[in-house]
Amino acid sequence: MLKYPLSERRFRSLLFVPGNRHDRIRKAWSSGADAIILDLEDSVPESEKPAARTIIRKVLKNPVIEGPMILLRINPLSTSLWRKDLDESLGESIGAIVVPKCDSSDGIRELESILETQESRCGLVAGSTALFLLIETARGLLEAAKLAQASERVAALVFGGEDYCLDMEITRTADGAELSYARSHVALSARAYGCLAIDTIYADFTDTEGVTRDSEAAKRAGFSGKLAVHPSQVKVINSVFAPTDQELTEARRVVEAFRDAEGRGQGVIALEGRMIDRPIAERARRLLKSCGVTL
Protein backbone atom coordinates (compact mmCIF):
# COMPACT_ATOMS: atom_id res chain seq x y z
CA MET A 1 0.00 0.00 0.00
CA LEU A 2 1.40 3.38 -1.00
CA LYS A 3 1.75 5.81 1.86
CA TYR A 4 0.82 8.75 -0.40
CA PRO A 5 -2.58 8.66 -2.17
CA LEU A 6 -1.40 7.98 -5.72
CA SER A 7 -2.46 4.35 -5.88
CA GLU A 8 -5.23 5.11 -8.38
CA ARG A 9 -2.74 6.31 -11.00
CA ARG A 10 -0.30 4.33 -13.10
CA PHE A 11 3.30 5.44 -13.30
CA ARG A 12 4.83 3.27 -16.01
CA SER A 13 6.35 6.06 -18.09
CA LEU A 14 7.43 9.51 -16.87
CA LEU A 15 8.53 11.74 -19.76
CA PHE A 16 10.99 14.59 -19.25
CA VAL A 17 10.24 17.81 -21.14
CA PRO A 18 12.51 20.91 -21.05
CA GLY A 19 10.60 23.71 -19.37
CA ASN A 20 11.81 26.26 -21.89
CA ARG A 21 10.40 24.36 -24.87
CA HIS A 22 6.75 25.34 -25.20
CA ASP A 23 6.36 23.25 -28.37
CA ARG A 24 7.61 20.08 -26.70
CA ILE A 25 5.44 20.60 -23.63
CA ARG A 26 2.32 20.72 -25.78
CA LYS A 27 3.34 17.65 -27.78
CA ALA A 28 4.05 15.70 -24.59
CA TRP A 29 0.35 15.72 -23.72
CA SER A 30 -0.37 13.31 -26.57
CA SER A 31 2.70 11.10 -26.02
CA GLY A 32 0.81 8.48 -24.02
CA ALA A 33 3.06 8.97 -20.99
CA ASP A 34 1.49 8.40 -17.59
CA ALA A 35 3.29 11.49 -16.27
CA ILE A 36 5.11 14.47 -17.72
CA ILE A 37 8.04 16.00 -15.87
CA LEU A 38 8.41 19.69 -16.70
CA ASP A 39 12.11 20.24 -16.19
CA LEU A 40 13.76 23.32 -14.74
CA GLU A 41 17.06 21.60 -13.97
CA ASP A 42 19.53 19.84 -16.27
CA SER A 43 17.78 20.26 -19.63
CA VAL A 44 17.42 24.04 -19.21
CA PRO A 45 20.52 26.28 -19.51
CA GLU A 46 21.12 28.73 -16.67
CA SER A 47 20.23 31.70 -18.88
CA GLU A 48 16.91 30.11 -19.87
CA LYS A 49 15.61 29.21 -16.41
CA PRO A 50 13.62 32.47 -15.85
CA ALA A 51 11.95 32.05 -19.25
CA ALA A 52 11.23 28.37 -18.50
CA ARG A 53 9.41 29.29 -15.29
CA THR A 54 7.29 31.79 -17.20
CA ILE A 55 6.47 29.27 -19.94
CA ILE A 56 5.45 26.61 -17.43
CA ARG A 57 3.27 29.08 -15.55
CA LYS A 58 1.48 30.11 -18.77
CA VAL A 59 1.05 26.55 -20.04
CA LEU A 60 -0.48 25.47 -16.73
CA LYS A 61 -2.56 28.60 -16.20
CA ASN A 62 -5.73 26.53 -16.45
CA PRO A 63 -5.96 23.38 -14.30
CA VAL A 64 -5.26 20.13 -16.16
CA ILE A 65 -8.25 17.88 -15.51
CA GLU A 66 -7.45 14.93 -17.80
CA GLY A 67 -4.35 13.43 -19.25
CA PRO A 68 -0.95 12.65 -17.73
CA MET A 69 -0.05 13.74 -14.24
CA ILE A 70 2.14 16.85 -14.29
CA LEU A 71 5.34 16.88 -12.25
CA LEU A 72 7.82 19.72 -11.86
CA ARG A 73 11.55 19.06 -11.52
CA ILE A 74 13.06 21.90 -9.57
CA ASN A 75 16.73 22.74 -9.22
CA PRO A 76 18.78 21.06 -6.45
CA LEU A 77 18.19 22.07 -2.86
CA SER A 78 21.89 22.92 -2.65
CA THR A 79 21.28 25.91 -4.95
CA SER A 80 19.34 29.14 -4.54
CA LEU A 81 17.20 28.42 -7.61
CA TRP A 82 14.67 25.96 -6.22
CA ARG A 83 12.77 28.55 -4.19
CA LYS A 84 12.25 30.64 -7.33
CA ASP A 85 11.09 27.51 -9.12
CA LEU A 86 8.36 27.01 -6.54
CA ASP A 87 7.50 30.71 -6.27
CA GLU A 88 6.97 31.12 -9.99
CA SER A 89 5.81 27.72 -11.25
CA LEU A 90 3.84 25.90 -8.55
CA GLY A 91 0.12 25.73 -9.26
CA GLU A 92 -2.98 23.56 -9.13
CA SER A 93 -1.93 21.44 -12.10
CA ILE A 94 1.34 20.32 -10.51
CA GLY A 95 0.76 16.99 -8.79
CA ALA A 96 4.29 16.44 -7.52
CA ILE A 97 7.71 18.02 -7.24
CA VAL A 98 10.69 16.03 -8.53
CA VAL A 99 13.68 16.84 -6.31
CA PRO A 100 17.11 16.19 -7.87
CA LYS A 101 20.29 14.98 -6.19
CA CYS A 102 18.66 14.14 -2.86
CA ASP A 103 21.06 13.12 -0.11
CA SER A 104 19.74 14.77 3.05
CA SER A 105 16.53 14.33 5.01
CA ASP A 106 17.06 17.80 6.45
CA GLY A 107 16.78 19.28 2.98
CA ILE A 108 13.50 17.44 2.36
CA ARG A 109 12.06 18.73 5.61
CA GLU A 110 13.03 22.29 4.66
CA LEU A 111 11.37 21.83 1.28
CA GLU A 112 8.26 20.47 2.98
CA SER A 113 8.03 23.60 5.13
CA ILE A 114 8.34 25.89 2.11
CA LEU A 115 5.79 23.82 0.19
CA GLU A 116 3.24 24.30 2.95
CA THR A 117 3.61 28.07 2.62
CA GLN A 118 3.45 27.95 -1.17
CA GLU A 119 0.35 25.74 -1.18
CA SER A 120 -1.40 28.20 1.09
CA ARG A 121 -0.36 31.12 -1.13
CA CYS A 122 -1.63 29.34 -4.25
CA GLY A 123 -4.91 28.27 -2.65
CA LEU A 124 -4.00 24.59 -2.84
CA VAL A 125 -5.09 21.92 -0.40
CA ALA A 126 -2.46 21.54 2.32
CA GLY A 127 -0.27 18.53 1.65
CA SER A 128 -1.63 17.99 -1.87
CA THR A 129 1.76 18.22 -3.59
CA ALA A 130 3.72 14.95 -3.52
CA LEU A 131 7.50 14.58 -3.64
CA PHE A 132 9.42 12.34 -6.04
CA LEU A 133 13.02 12.11 -4.81
CA LEU A 134 15.85 11.52 -7.29
CA ILE A 135 18.60 9.28 -5.92
CA GLU A 136 21.60 10.24 -8.04
CA THR A 137 24.74 10.07 -5.90
CA ALA A 138 26.63 7.59 -3.75
CA ARG A 139 25.59 9.46 -0.62
CA GLY A 140 22.00 9.62 -1.80
CA LEU A 141 22.01 5.87 -2.33
CA LEU A 142 23.23 5.26 1.22
CA GLU A 143 20.56 7.64 2.54
CA ALA A 144 17.73 6.24 0.40
CA ALA A 145 15.83 4.55 3.24
CA LYS A 146 15.99 7.70 5.38
CA LEU A 147 14.91 9.86 2.46
CA ALA A 148 11.87 7.64 1.88
CA GLN A 149 10.82 8.37 5.48
CA ALA A 150 11.75 12.08 5.51
CA SER A 151 8.20 13.31 4.84
CA GLU A 152 4.70 11.95 4.41
CA ARG A 153 4.74 13.71 1.05
CA VAL A 154 7.42 11.38 -0.32
CA ALA A 155 5.58 9.28 -2.89
CA ALA A 156 8.45 7.89 -4.95
CA LEU A 157 12.16 7.22 -5.04
CA VAL A 158 13.53 7.75 -8.54
CA PHE A 159 16.89 6.36 -9.61
CA GLY A 160 19.09 8.75 -11.58
CA GLY A 161 21.63 6.48 -13.23
CA GLU A 162 23.53 9.05 -15.29
CA ASP A 163 24.48 11.29 -12.36
CA TYR A 164 25.11 8.22 -10.22
CA CYS A 165 27.68 6.98 -12.74
CA LEU A 166 29.23 10.45 -12.82
CA ASP A 167 29.52 10.52 -9.03
CA MET A 168 30.95 7.01 -8.92
CA GLU A 169 33.27 7.68 -11.88
CA ILE A 170 32.05 4.62 -13.73
CA THR A 171 30.96 4.21 -17.34
CA ARG A 172 27.31 3.66 -18.17
CA THR A 173 27.06 0.67 -20.50
CA ALA A 174 24.28 -0.56 -22.73
CA ASP A 175 23.58 -3.66 -20.63
CA GLY A 176 23.53 -1.66 -17.37
CA ALA A 177 25.37 -4.27 -15.29
CA GLU A 178 27.13 -1.50 -13.34
CA LEU A 179 23.72 -0.28 -12.10
CA SER A 180 22.52 -3.60 -10.67
CA TYR A 181 23.32 -2.95 -7.02
CA ALA A 182 22.16 0.66 -7.03
CA ARG A 183 18.92 -0.26 -8.76
CA SER A 184 18.15 -2.99 -6.27
CA HIS A 185 18.93 -0.70 -3.34
CA VAL A 186 16.66 2.11 -4.58
CA ALA A 187 13.80 -0.27 -5.37
CA LEU A 188 14.15 -2.04 -2.02
CA SER A 189 14.22 1.24 -0.08
CA ALA A 190 11.16 2.51 -1.92
CA ARG A 191 9.12 -0.65 -1.47
CA ALA A 192 10.08 -0.98 2.19
CA TYR A 193 8.52 2.37 3.03
CA GLY A 194 5.47 2.42 0.78
CA CYS A 195 6.89 4.49 -2.07
CA LEU A 196 6.80 4.04 -5.81
CA ALA A 197 10.07 2.91 -7.37
CA ILE A 198 10.89 4.64 -10.68
CA ASP A 199 13.89 3.63 -12.77
CA THR A 200 16.46 5.78 -14.54
CA ILE A 201 16.48 6.96 -18.16
CA TYR A 202 17.88 5.06 -21.12
CA ALA A 203 19.70 7.83 -22.98
CA ASP A 204 19.77 6.40 -26.51
CA PHE A 205 16.20 7.01 -27.64
CA THR A 206 16.96 5.54 -31.09
CA ASP A 207 17.73 2.13 -29.57
CA THR A 208 14.35 0.44 -29.17
CA GLU A 209 15.86 -2.91 -28.24
CA GLY A 210 18.05 -1.20 -25.64
CA VAL A 211 15.23 0.61 -23.88
CA THR A 212 13.16 -2.59 -23.94
CA ARG A 213 15.99 -4.57 -22.37
CA ASP A 214 16.68 -1.83 -19.81
CA SER A 215 13.00 -1.57 -18.88
CA GLU A 216 12.74 -5.33 -18.41
CA ALA A 217 15.79 -5.28 -16.11
CA ALA A 218 14.19 -2.50 -14.07
CA LYS A 219 10.93 -4.41 -13.79
CA ARG A 220 12.77 -7.49 -12.55
CA ALA A 221 14.51 -5.31 -9.94
CA GLY A 222 11.18 -4.19 -8.51
CA PHE A 223 10.53 -0.88 -10.26
CA SER A 224 7.00 0.02 -11.29
CA GLY A 225 7.94 2.53 -13.98
CA LYS A 226 10.74 4.29 -15.82
CA LEU A 227 11.86 7.77 -16.84
CA ALA A 228 11.78 8.62 -20.56
CA VAL A 229 13.75 11.26 -22.45
CA HIS A 230 11.85 11.08 -25.75
CA PRO A 231 8.23 10.39 -26.73
CA SER A 232 9.39 7.45 -28.87
CA GLN A 233 10.34 5.58 -25.68
CA VAL A 234 6.93 5.90 -24.04
CA LYS A 235 5.12 3.13 -25.91
CA VAL A 236 7.96 0.68 -25.28
CA ILE A 237 8.14 1.47 -21.57
CA ASN A 238 4.37 1.29 -21.15
CA SER A 239 4.34 -2.10 -22.86
CA VAL A 240 7.04 -3.55 -20.61
CA PHE A 241 5.47 -2.34 -17.38
CA ALA A 242 1.92 -3.27 -18.36
CA PRO A 243 0.79 -6.88 -17.82
CA THR A 244 0.15 -9.00 -20.88
CA ASP A 245 -3.25 -10.54 -21.61
CA GLN A 246 -1.78 -13.92 -20.67
CA GLU A 247 -0.59 -12.56 -17.31
CA LEU A 248 -4.03 -11.10 -16.59
CA THR A 249 -5.75 -14.35 -17.51
CA GLU A 250 -3.39 -16.31 -15.27
CA ALA A 251 -3.93 -13.84 -12.42
CA ARG A 252 -7.71 -14.27 -12.65
CA ARG A 253 -7.35 -18.05 -12.52
CA VAL A 254 -5.06 -17.86 -9.49
CA VAL A 255 -7.35 -15.48 -7.58
CA GLU A 256 -10.47 -17.49 -8.34
CA ALA A 257 -8.84 -20.81 -7.46
CA PHE A 258 -7.42 -19.50 -4.20
CA ARG A 259 -10.74 -17.90 -3.24
CA ASP A 260 -12.50 -21.22 -3.78
CA ALA A 261 -9.80 -22.98 -1.73
CA GLU A 262 -10.22 -20.54 1.15
CA GLY A 263 -13.93 -21.27 1.10
CA ARG A 264 -13.04 -24.92 1.70
CA GLY A 265 -10.69 -24.00 4.54
CA GLN A 266 -7.49 -24.55 2.53
CA GLY A 267 -4.55 -22.13 2.62
CA VAL A 268 -2.43 -23.82 -0.02
CA ILE A 269 -3.57 -25.42 -3.27
CA ALA A 270 -2.08 -26.88 -6.44
CA LEU A 271 -3.04 -25.32 -9.76
CA GLU A 272 -1.80 -27.34 -12.75
CA GLY A 273 1.26 -28.50 -10.85
CA ARG A 274 2.03 -25.12 -9.33
CA MET A 275 1.73 -24.39 -5.62
CA ILE A 276 -0.50 -21.41 -4.87
CA ASP A 277 -0.40 -19.86 -1.40
CA ARG A 278 -1.40 -16.47 -0.01
CA PRO A 279 1.58 -14.39 -1.26
CA ILE A 280 1.13 -15.70 -4.81
CA ALA A 281 -2.61 -15.05 -4.70
CA GLU A 282 -2.03 -11.56 -3.29
CA ARG A 283 0.39 -10.69 -6.10
CA ALA A 284 -2.26 -11.78 -8.58
CA ARG A 285 -4.88 -9.62 -6.84
CA ARG A 286 -2.60 -6.59 -6.91
CA LEU A 287 -1.87 -7.10 -10.59
CA LEU A 288 -5.56 -7.17 -11.40
CA LYS A 289 -6.26 -4.18 -9.19
CA SER A 290 -3.56 -2.14 -10.95
CA CYS A 291 -5.52 -2.66 -14.18
CA GLY A 292 -8.86 -1.81 -12.62
CA VAL A 293 -10.04 -5.43 -12.47
CA THR A 294 -11.97 -6.50 -9.40
CA LEU A 295 -13.09 -10.01 -8.56
ChimeraX attribute file (.defattr): number of C-alpha atoms within 10 A of each C-alpha:
attribute: neighborCount
match mode: 1-to-1
recipient: residues
	/A:1	12
	/A:2	14
	/A:3	15
	/A:4	17
	/A:5	12
	/A:6	16
	/A:7	14
	/A:8	10
	/A:9	13
	/A:10	19
	/A:11	22
	/A:12	26
	/A:13	29
	/A:14	28
	/A:15	28
	/A:16	25
	/A:17	27
	/A:18	22
	/A:19	29
	/A:20	23
	/A:21	17
	/A:22	15
	/A:23	11
	/A:24	15
	/A:25	20
	/A:26	12
	/A:27	11
	/A:28	20
	/A:29	19
	/A:30	11
	/A:31	18
	/A:32	18
	/A:33	26
	/A:34	20
	/A:35	25
	/A:36	24
	/A:37	27
	/A:38	27
	/A:39	25
	/A:40	29
	/A:41	21
	/A:42	13
	/A:43	16
	/A:44	18
	/A:45	13
	/A:46	11
	/A:47	8
	/A:48	13
	/A:49	21
	/A:50	18
	/A:51	15
	/A:52	24
	/A:53	23
	/A:54	15
	/A:55	18
	/A:56	24
	/A:57	17
	/A:58	12
	/A:59	16
	/A:60	16
	/A:61	13
	/A:62	11
	/A:63	11
	/A:64	14
	/A:65	8
	/A:66	7
	/A:67	13
	/A:68	23
	/A:69	21
	/A:70	21
	/A:71	25
	/A:72	28
	/A:73	27
	/A:74	23
	/A:75	23
	/A:76	19
	/A:77	19
	/A:78	11
	/A:79	8
	/A:80	10
	/A:81	17
	/A:82	18
	/A:83	18
	/A:84	15
	/A:85	21
	/A:86	21
	/A:87	15
	/A:88	14
	/A:89	22
	/A:90	26
	/A:91	22
	/A:92	19
	/A:93	19
	/A:94	20
	/A:95	18
	/A:96	22
	/A:97	24
	/A:98	25
	/A:99	23
	/A:100	24
	/A:101	21
	/A:102	26
	/A:103	23
	/A:104	16
	/A:105	19
	/A:106	11
	/A:107	16
	/A:108	23
	/A:109	15
	/A:110	11
	/A:111	18
	/A:112	21
	/A:113	11
	/A:114	14
	/A:115	22
	/A:116	16
	/A:117	12
	/A:118	18
	/A:119	19
	/A:120	12
	/A:121	12
	/A:122	12
	/A:123	10
	/A:124	16
	/A:125	11
	/A:126	12
	/A:127	13
	/A:128	17
	/A:129	24
	/A:130	23
	/A:131	26
	/A:132	26
	/A:133	27
	/A:134	27
	/A:135	29
	/A:136	25
	/A:137	24
	/A:138	17
	/A:139	15
	/A:140	22
	/A:141	22
	/A:142	16
	/A:143	18
	/A:144	27
	/A:145	20
	/A:146	16
	/A:147	27
	/A:148	28
	/A:149	19
	/A:150	17
	/A:151	16
	/A:152	13
	/A:153	23
	/A:154	27
	/A:155	28
	/A:156	27
	/A:157	30
	/A:158	30
	/A:159	31
	/A:160	23
	/A:161	23
	/A:162	19
	/A:163	17
	/A:164	23
	/A:165	17
	/A:166	14
	/A:167	13
	/A:168	12
	/A:169	9
	/A:170	12
	/A:171	11
	/A:172	17
	/A:173	9
	/A:174	15
	/A:175	12
	/A:176	17
	/A:177	10
	/A:178	15
	/A:179	20
	/A:180	12
	/A:181	10
	/A:182	20
	/A:183	27
	/A:184	16
	/A:185	19
	/A:186	30
	/A:187	26
	/A:188	19
	/A:189	24
	/A:190	27
	/A:191	20
	/A:192	13
	/A:193	19
	/A:194	17
	/A:195	25
	/A:196	29
	/A:197	27
	/A:198	30
	/A:199	31
	/A:200	26
	/A:201	23
	/A:202	25
	/A:203	17
	/A:204	13
	/A:205	16
	/A:206	11
	/A:207	14
	/A:208	15
	/A:209	11
	/A:210	17
	/A:211	25
	/A:212	17
	/A:213	18
	/A:214	21
	/A:215	28
	/A:216	15
	/A:217	19
	/A:218	26
	/A:219	19
	/A:220	10
	/A:221	19
	/A:222	20
	/A:223	28
	/A:224	21
	/A:225	26
	/A:226	29
	/A:227	28
	/A:228	28
	/A:229	19
	/A:230	19
	/A:231	22
	/A:232	15
	/A:233	26
	/A:234	22
	/A:235	14
	/A:236	17
	/A:237	25
	/A:238	21
	/A:239	14
	/A:240	23
	/A:241	20
	/A:242	17
	/A:243	16
	/A:244	11
	/A:245	9
	/A:246	9
	/A:247	14
	/A:248	18
	/A:249	13
	/A:250	13
	/A:251	22
	/A:252	20
	/A:253	15
	/A:254	23
	/A:255	21
	/A:256	15
	/A:257	17
	/A:258	24
	/A:259	17
	/A:260	13
	/A:261	17
	/A:262	14
	/A:263	10
	/A:264	9
	/A:265	9
	/A:266	12
	/A:267	13
	/A:268	14
	/A:269	18
	/A:270	13
	/A:271	12
	/A:272	7
	/A:273	7
	/A:274	8
	/A:275	10
	/A:276	19
	/A:277	16
	/A:278	15
	/A:279	9
	/A:280	14
	/A:281	21
	/A:282	15
	/A:283	14
	/A:284	20
	/A:285	20
	/A:286	15
	/A:287	18
	/A:288	20
	/A:289	14
	/A:290	15
	/A:291	14
	/A:292	9
	/A:293	12
	/A:294	10
	/A:295	9
